[in-house]
Amino acid sequence: MNTPKEPIVFNSEDSLWQMLRDGLKTWDARLHDMADERIYRLSWGKWDRGPAPGRQPSYLPQEEFVHFQNKLTGQLLRFRFRGLEFTSWAPGWCFIVLGGLVEVQEPDGSTASF
C-alpha cells in the first residue's frame, strides 16, 4: 500500500508569496541541493512514452504539486509543478517552474480553489 507523501513546501517571504499568488512570478529559484529532500523529490520524473505523431516526447515530473508558505501569514499556495530548469548563468541553482495556482489554504485550514 502506498502511503501519502508529505507535500513539498517552501517558505517564502511575504513579497515573493504575493507575486506568486497574483501570477506575476511563475517560478522560484532555489539552491540545487540534492541533500534537500524537497529538491531531490522534484528532480525525479519520466519521459512521455506515447507522444502524438510529430510531437517530441516531454519529461513528466513525478511530483504533481509544489507549495509555498507565507512566512508572515502562514497562508499556503498550492501550484501544479511543471519541472526544474537550469541555466549556465546561475550555476548551483535550479528554477522551480510553476503551472497554475490550484489552491490557497488559510492557517485555519479553510481553502479557496482555482
Secondary structure, DSSP 4 states (H G I P E B T S, - for coil): -PPPPPP-EEEE-HHHHHHHHTTS--EEEEE--TTSHHHHHHT-EEE-S-PPTT----EEES--EEEEEETTT--EEEEEEEEEE--TTSTTEEEEEEEEEEEEE-TTS-EEE-
